């Protein structure tokens, strides 16, 4: 029974109907399974047609490598992708949100955004910790550059902002350059 509680209870028919509208949801923790499922959906949609795809994100983030897998997939497909921020778009979810040009990044008015340096749960021997810390430092530089390029700020400015959790409302995220437009109706999409 505990395993059933852990799995996402999405009605398969709802998910299929959503795909028919060329919409994909990213919600909950971002991990390898979410990234693999997302990639499958995007590849299927892109093989069927090159009509636009809309990705809705409501996620606290998660594994940054899985976030980069989704980020790269959005940029890989030939279909134009629009990303809609709703609820919480944090950490690896914010990375994914930045995978498209600003004009295709839209937000609901009550969405919230969080950018920060990568988090870690270091374990292991001293040498392993040293290696992992160096890798984490490289990852932080990479993330700060992605954010800087997407929002039109310097890497130094972004690095200062991501030193600690940097929370932004939809309006603040728009002013920062994360959000392109704030919408309230589907017709504005």
ChimeraX commands (.cxc) that place a marker at each C-alpha (Angstrom):
marker #1 position 0.00,0.00,0.00 radius 0.5
marker #1 position 2.88,2.39,0.77 radius 0.5
marker #1 position 4.21,1.96,-2.78 radius 0.5
marker #1 position 0.82,2.93,-4.16 radius 0.5
marker #1 position 0.86,6.13,-2.11 radius 0.5
marker #1 position 4.30,7.05,-3.46 radius 0.5
marker #1 position 3.27,6.79,-7.10 radius 0.5
marker #1 position 1.52,9.69,-8.70 radius 0.5
marker #1 position -2.18,8.97,-9.04 radius 0.5
marker #1 position -2.92,10.45,-12.45 radius 0.5
marker #1 position -5.79,9.03,-14.43 radius 0.5
marker #1 position -4.18,7.67,-17.63 radius 0.5
marker #1 position -7.10,8.93,-19.68 radius 0.5
marker #1 position -6.56,12.49,-18.38 radius 0.5
marker #1 position -2.86,12.26,-19.26 radius 0.5
marker #1 position -3.71,10.97,-22.75 radius 0.5
marker #1 position -6.25,13.74,-23.28 radius 0.5
marker #1 position -3.69,16.31,-22.18 radius 0.5
marker #1 position -1.18,14.98,-24.72 radius 0.5
marker #1 position -3.79,15.27,-27.47 radius 0.5
marker #1 position -3.85,19.00,-26.76 radius 0.5
marker #1 position -0.02,19.03,-27.07 radius 0.5
marker #1 position 0.38,19.94,-23.40 radius 0.5
marker #1 position 2.78,18.32,-20.95 radius 0.5
marker #1 position 2.83,18.80,-17.17 radius 0.5
marker #1 position 5.89,18.80,-14.94 radius 0.5
marker #1 position 4.81,18.64,-11.32 radius 0.5
marker #1 position 6.26,17.37,-8.08 radius 0.5
marker #1 position 9.88,16.49,-7.50 radius 0.5
marker #1 position 12.11,16.38,-10.58 radius 0.5
marker #1 position 13.99,13.09,-10.79 radius 0.5
marker #1 position 15.17,10.57,-13.37 radius 0.5
marker #1 position 11.72,8.99,-13.76 radius 0.5
marker #1 position 10.07,12.37,-14.36 radius 0.5
marker #1 position 12.79,13.30,-16.88 radius 0.5
marker #1 position 12.46,9.99,-18.74 radius 0.5
marker #1 position 8.66,10.25,-18.86 radius 0.5
marker #1 position 8.89,13.84,-20.06 radius 0.5
marker #1 position 11.40,12.94,-22.79 radius 0.5
marker #1 position 9.15,10.14,-24.05 radius 0.5
marker #1 position 6.16,12.46,-24.24 radius 0.5
marker #1 position 8.11,15.19,-26.02 radius 0.5
marker #1 position 9.60,12.79,-28.56 radius 0.5
marker #1 position 6.18,11.31,-29.33 radius 0.5
marker #1 position 4.54,14.73,-29.71 radius 0.5
marker #1 position 7.40,15.99,-31.88 radius 0.5
marker #1 position 7.24,12.91,-34.11 radius 0.5
marker #1 position 3.51,13.37,-34.65 radius 0.5
marker #1 position 3.72,17.04,-35.66 radius 0.5
marker #1 position 5.85,20.13,-35.28 radius 0.5
marker #1 position 2.92,22.16,-33.94 radius 0.5
marker #1 position 3.71,24.04,-30.72 radius 0.5
marker #1 position 3.88,22.20,-27.40 radius 0.5
marker #1 position 2.97,23.85,-24.09 radius 0.5
marker #1 position 4.76,22.72,-20.93 radius 0.5
marker #1 position 3.19,23.62,-17.58 radius 0.5
marker #1 position 5.53,23.60,-14.56 radius 0.5
marker #1 position 4.59,23.41,-10.88 radius 0.5
marker #1 position 7.55,21.90,-9.07 radius 0.5
marker #1 position 9.78,22.42,-6.04 radius 0.5
marker #1 position 12.70,21.23,-8.17 radius 0.5
marker #1 position 14.89,18.24,-7.50 radius 0.5
marker #1 position 17.80,16.52,-9.20 radius 0.5
marker #1 position 19.73,19.03,-11.33 radius 0.5
marker #1 position 20.94,16.36,-13.81 radius 0.5
marker #1 position 17.33,15.37,-14.44 radius 0.5
marker #1 position 16.54,19.08,-14.78 radius 0.5
marker #1 position 19.23,19.42,-17.43 radius 0.5
marker #1 position 17.86,16.33,-19.23 radius 0.5
marker #1 position 14.46,18.05,-19.49 radius 0.5
marker #1 position 16.08,21.41,-20.36 radius 0.5
marker #1 position 18.03,19.77,-23.20 radius 0.5
marker #1 position 15.00,17.83,-24.48 radius 0.5
marker #1 position 12.91,21.01,-24.74 radius 0.5
marker #1 position 15.69,22.58,-26.80 radius 0.5
marker #1 position 16.19,19.40,-28.85 radius 0.5
marker #1 position 12.72,18.92,-30.33 radius 0.5
marker #1 position 11.79,20.73,-33.52 radius 0.5
marker #1 position 8.39,21.82,-32.20 radius 0.5
marker #1 position 8.24,25.29,-30.69 radius 0.5
marker #1 position 7.82,24.95,-26.93 radius 0.5
marker #1 position 6.09,27.44,-24.64 radius 0.5
marker #1 position 6.58,27.12,-20.88 radius 0.5
marker #1 position 3.99,28.22,-18.34 radius 0.5
marker #1 position 4.98,28.75,-14.71 radius 0.5
marker #1 position 2.24,27.99,-12.21 radius 0.5
marker #1 position 2.36,27.53,-8.47 radius 0.5
marker #1 position 5.99,26.97,-7.53 radius 0.5
marker #1 position 8.82,26.98,-10.06 radius 0.5
marker #1 position 11.89,26.35,-7.93 radius 0.5
marker #1 position 15.47,25.19,-8.29 radius 0.5
marker #1 position 15.74,22.60,-11.11 radius 0.5
marker #1 position 12.22,23.60,-12.22 radius 0.5
marker #1 position 13.46,27.18,-12.70 radius 0.5
marker #1 position 16.29,25.80,-14.85 radius 0.5
marker #1 position 13.73,23.98,-17.01 radius 0.5
marker #1 position 11.59,27.11,-17.20 radius 0.5
marker #1 position 14.56,28.99,-18.68 radius 0.5
marker #1 position 14.99,26.49,-21.54 radius 0.5
marker #1 position 13.00,28.63,-23.99 radius 0.5
marker #1 position 13.41,32.25,-25.12 radius 0.5
marker #1 position 11.83,34.93,-22.94 radius 0.5
marker #1 position 8.91,35.52,-25.29 radius 0.5
marker #1 position 7.84,31.89,-24.77 radius 0.5
marker #1 position 8.14,31.99,-20.96 radius 0.5
marker #1 position 4.81,32.90,-19.43 radius 0.5
marker #1 position 3.58,32.85,-15.87 radius 0.5
marker #1 position 0.38,32.80,-13.92 radius 0.5
marker #1 position 0.10,35.86,-11.67 radius 0.5
marker #1 position 0.37,33.94,-8.39 radius 0.5
marker #1 position 3.33,31.78,-9.37 radius 0.5
marker #1 position 6.55,31.91,-7.33 radius 0.5
marker #1 position 10.13,31.40,-8.53 radius 0.5
marker #1 position 13.29,30.32,-6.72 radius 0.5
marker #1 position 16.85,30.36,-8.01 radius 0.5
marker #1 position 19.80,29.27,-5.90 radius 0.5
marker #1 position 23.06,27.39,-6.02 radius 0.5
marker #1 position 22.86,23.58,-6.34 radius 0.5
marker #1 position 22.07,21.70,-3.14 radius 0.5
marker #1 position 23.86,18.60,-2.00 radius 0.5
marker #1 position 23.69,15.80,0.52 radius 0.5
marker #1 position 27.38,14.95,0.58 radius 0.5
marker #1 position 28.36,11.53,1.90 radius 0.5
marker #1 position 31.50,9.46,1.54 radius 0.5
marker #1 position 35.19,9.49,2.25 radius 0.5
marker #1 position 37.20,12.71,2.51 radius 0.5
marker #1 position 38.60,12.26,-1.02 radius 0.5
marker #1 position 35.12,11.55,-2.44 radius 0.5
marker #1 position 33.78,14.64,-0.68 radius 0.5
marker #1 position 36.58,16.75,-2.16 radius 0.5
marker #1 position 35.87,15.45,-5.67 radius 0.5
marker #1 position 32.14,15.99,-5.25 radius 0.5
marker #1 position 32.63,19.51,-3.86 radius 0.5
marker #1 position 34.69,20.45,-6.94 radius 0.5
marker #1 position 32.00,18.99,-9.20 radius 0.5
marker #1 position 29.32,20.92,-7.29 radius 0.5
marker #1 position 31.33,24.14,-7.75 radius 0.5
marker #1 position 31.53,23.51,-11.50 radius 0.5
marker #1 position 27.80,22.83,-11.59 radius 0.5
marker #1 position 27.09,26.10,-9.81 radius 0.5
marker #1 position 29.10,28.02,-12.42 radius 0.5
marker #1 position 27.22,26.22,-15.19 radius 0.5
marker #1 position 23.80,26.99,-13.64 radius 0.5
marker #1 position 24.68,30.64,-13.03 radius 0.5
marker #1 position 25.74,30.97,-16.68 radius 0.5
marker #1 position 22.48,29.40,-17.93 radius 0.5
marker #1 position 20.47,31.79,-15.75 radius 0.5
marker #1 position 22.60,34.80,-16.76 radius 0.5
marker #1 position 22.27,34.02,-20.47 radius 0.5
marker #1 position 18.50,33.52,-20.17 radius 0.5
marker #1 position 17.79,36.70,-18.20 radius 0.5
marker #1 position 20.37,39.03,-19.72 radius 0.5
marker #1 position 22.43,39.63,-16.56 radius 0.5
marker #1 position 26.11,39.11,-15.84 radius 0.5
marker #1 position 27.25,35.83,-14.34 radius 0.5
marker #1 position 28.66,37.78,-11.38 radius 0.5
marker #1 position 25.28,39.39,-10.67 radius 0.5
marker #1 position 23.47,36.05,-10.89 radius 0.5
marker #1 position 26.12,34.40,-8.72 radius 0.5
marker #1 position 25.50,36.98,-5.99 radius 0.5
marker #1 position 21.74,36.40,-6.26 radius 0.5
marker #1 position 22.07,32.61,-6.08 radius 0.5
marker #1 position 24.44,32.68,-3.11 radius 0.5
marker #1 position 21.32,32.15,-0.98 radius 0.5
marker #1 position 17.74,31.27,-1.88 radius 0.5
marker #1 position 16.44,34.05,-4.14 radius 0.5
marker #1 position 12.63,34.03,-4.06 radius 0.5
marker #1 position 10.64,36.03,-6.60 radius 0.5
marker #1 position 6.95,36.65,-7.18 radius 0.5
marker #1 position 5.73,36.51,-10.79 radius 0.5
marker #1 position 6.10,40.30,-11.06 radius 0.5
marker #1 position 9.58,40.21,-9.54 radius 0.5
marker #1 position 10.58,37.32,-11.81 radius 0.5
marker #1 position 9.36,39.34,-14.80 radius 0.5
marker #1 position 11.44,42.35,-13.72 radius 0.5
marker #1 position 14.45,40.03,-13.20 radius 0.5
marker #1 position 14.07,38.59,-16.71 radius 0.5
marker #1 position 13.01,35.07,-15.77 radius 0.5
marker #1 position 9.37,35.54,-16.81 radius 0.5
marker #1 position 8.57,36.99,-20.22 radius 0.5
marker #1 position 4.86,37.69,-19.68 radius 0.5
marker #1 position 2.26,37.21,-16.99 radius 0.5
marker #1 position -1.07,35.85,-18.22 radius 0.5
marker #1 position -4.47,35.26,-16.64 radius 0.5
marker #1 position -6.38,33.67,-19.54 radius 0.5
marker #1 position -5.60,30.84,-21.94 radius 0.5
marker #1 position -6.32,33.13,-24.90 radius 0.5
marker #1 position -3.25,35.17,-23.87 radius 0.5
marker #1 position -1.03,32.14,-24.31 radius 0.5
marker link #1:1,2 radius 0.2
marker link #1:2,3 radius 0.2
marker link #1:3,4 radius 0.2
marker link #1:4,5 radius 0.2
marker link #1:5,6 radius 0.2
marker link #1:6,7 radius 0.2
marker link #1:7,8 radius 0.2
marker link #1:8,9 radius 0.2
marker link #1:9,10 radius 0.2
marker link #1:10,11 radius 0.2
marker link #1:11,12 radius 0.2
marker link #1:12,13 radius 0.2
marker link #1:13,14 radius 0.2
marker link #1:14,15 radius 0.2
marker link #1:15,16 radius 0.2
marker link #1:16,17 radius 0.2
marker link #1:17,18 radius 0.2
marker link #1:18,19 radius 0.2
marker link #1:19,20 radius 0.2
marker link #1:20,21 radius 0.2
marker link #1:21,22 radius 0.2
marker link #1:22,23 radius 0.2
marker link #1:23,24 radius 0.2
marker link #1:24,25 radius 0.2
marker link #1:25,26 radius 0.2
marker link #1:26,27 radius 0.2
marker link #1:27,28 radius 0.2
marker link #1:28,29 radius 0.2
marker link #1:29,30 radius 0.2
marker link #1:30,31 radius 0.2
marker link #1:31,32 radius 0.2
marker link #1:32,33 radius 0.2
marker link #1:33,34 radius 0.2
marker link #1:34,35 radius 0.2
marker link #1:35,36 radius 0.2
marker link #1:36,37 radius 0.2
marker link #1:37,38 radius 0.2
marker link #1:38,39 radius 0.2
marker link #1:39,40 radius 0.2
marker link #1:40,41 radius 0.2
marker link #1:41,42 radius 0.2
marker link #1:42,43 radius 0.2
marker link #1:43,44 radius 0.2
marker link #1:44,45 radius 0.2
marker link #1:45,46 radius 0.2
marker link #1:46,47 radius 0.2
marker link #1:47,48 radius 0.2
marker link #1:48,49 radius 0.2
marker link #1:49,50 radius 0.2
marker link #1:50,51 radius 0.2
marker link #1:51,52 radius 0.2
marker link #1:52,53 radius 0.2
marker link #1:53,54 radius 0.2
marker link #1:54,55 radius 0.2
marker link #1:55,56 radius 0.2
marker link #1:56,57 radius 0.2
marker link #1:57,58 radius 0.2
marker link #1:58,59 radius 0.2
marker link #1:59,60 radius 0.2
marker link #1:60,61 radius 0.2
marker link #1:61,62 radius 0.2
marker link #1:62,63 radius 0.2
marker link #1:63,64 radius 0.2
marker link #1:64,65 radius 0.2
marker link #1:65,66 radius 0.2
marker link #1:66,67 radius 0.2
marker link #1:67,68 radius 0.2
marker link #1:68,69 radius 0.2
marker link #1:69,70 radius 0.2
marker link #1:70,71 radius 0.2
marker link #1:71,72 radius 0.2
marker link #1:72,73 radius 0.2
marker link #1:73,74 radius 0.2
marker link #1:74,75 radius 0.2
marker link #1:75,76 radius 0.2
marker link #1:76,77 radius 0.2
marker link #1:77,78 radius 0.2
marker link #1:78,79 radius 0.2
marker link #1:79,80 radius 0.2
marker link #1:80,81 radius 0.2
marker link #1:81,82 radius 0.2
marker link #1:82,83 radius 0.2
marker link #1:83,84 radius 0.2
marker link #1:84,85 radius 0.2
marker link #1:85,86 radius 0.2
marker link #1:86,87 radius 0.2
marker link #1:87,88 radius 0.2
marker link #1:88,89 radius 0.2
marker link #1:89,90 radius 0.2
marker link #1:90,91 radius 0.2
marker link #1:91,92 radius 0.2
marker link #1:92,93 radius 0.2
marker link #1:93,94 radius 0.2
marker link #1:94,95 radius 0.2
marker link #1:95,96 radius 0.2
marker link #1:96,97 radius 0.2
marker link #1:97,98 radius 0.2
marker link #1:98,99 radius 0.2
marker link #1:99,100 radius 0.2
marker link #1:100,101 radius 0.2
marker link #1:101,102 radius 0.2
marker link #1:102,103 radius 0.2
marker link #1:103,104 radius 0.2
marker link #1:104,105 radius 0.2
marker link #1:105,106 radius 0.2
marker link #1:106,107 radius 0.2
marker link #1:107,108 radius 0.2
marker link #1:108,109 radius 0.2
marker link #1:109,110 radius 0.2
marker link #1:110,111 radius 0.2
marker link #1:111,112 radius 0.2
marker link #1:112,113 radius 0.2
marker link #1:113,114 radius 0.2
marker link #1:114,115 radius 0.2
marker link #1:115,116 radius 0.2
marker link #1:116,117 radius 0.2
marker link #1:117,118 radius 0.2
marker link #1:118,119 radius 0.2
marker link #1:119,120 radius 0.2
marker link #1:120,121 radius 0.2
marker link #1:121,122 radius 0.2
marker link #1:122,123 radius 0.2
marker link #1:123,124 radius 0.2
marker link #1:124,125 radius 0.2
marker link #1:125,126 radius 0.2
marker link #1:126,127 radius 0.2
marker link #1:127,128 radius 0.2
marker link #1:128,129 radius 0.2
marker link #1:129,130 radius 0.2
marker link #1:130,131 radius 0.2
marker link #1:131,132 radius 0.2
marker link #1:132,133 radius 0.2
marker link #1:133,134 radius 0.2
marker link #1:134,135 radius 0.2
marker link #1:135,136 radius 0.2
marker link #1:136,137 radius 0.2
marker link #1:137,138 radius 0.2
marker link #1:138,139 radius 0.2
marker link #1:139,140 radius 0.2
marker link #1:140,141 radius 0.2
marker link #1:141,142 radius 0.2
marker link #1:142,143 radius 0.2
marker link #1:143,144 radius 0.2
marker link #1:144,145 radius 0.2
marker link #1:145,146 radius 0.2
marker link #1:146,147 radius 0.2
marker link #1:147,148 radius 0.2
marker link #1:148,149 radius 0.2
marker link #1:149,150 radius 0.2
marker link #1:150,151 radius 0.2
marker link #1:151,152 radius 0.2
marker link #1:152,153 radius 0.2
marker link #1:153,154 radius 0.2
marker link #1:154,155 radius 0.2
marker link #1:155,156 radius 0.2
marker link #1:156,157 radius 0.2
marker link #1:157,158 radius 0.2
marker link #1:158,159 radius 0.2
marker link #1:159,160 radius 0.2
marker link #1:160,161 radius 0.2
marker link #1:161,162 radius 0.2
marker link #1:162,163 radius 0.2
marker link #1:163,164 radius 0.2
marker link #1:164,165 radius 0.2
marker link #1:165,166 radius 0.2
marker link #1:166,167 radius 0.2
marker link #1:167,168 radius 0.2
marker link #1:168,169 radius 0.2
marker link #1:169,170 radius 0.2
marker link #1:170,171 radius 0.2
marker link #1:171,172 radius 0.2
marker link #1:172,173 radius 0.2
marker link #1:173,174 radius 0.2
marker link #1:174,175 radius 0.2
marker link #1:175,176 radius 0.2
marker link #1:176,177 radius 0.2
marker link #1:177,178 radius 0.2
marker link #1:178,179 radius 0.2
marker link #1:179,180 radius 0.2
marker link #1:180,181 radius 0.2
marker link #1:181,182 radius 0.2
marker link #1:182,183 radius 0.2
marker link #1:183,184 radius 0.2
marker link #1:184,185 radius 0.2
marker link #1:185,186 radius 0.2
marker link #1:186,187 radius 0.2
marker link #1:187,188 radius 0.2
marker link #1:188,189 radius 0.2
view
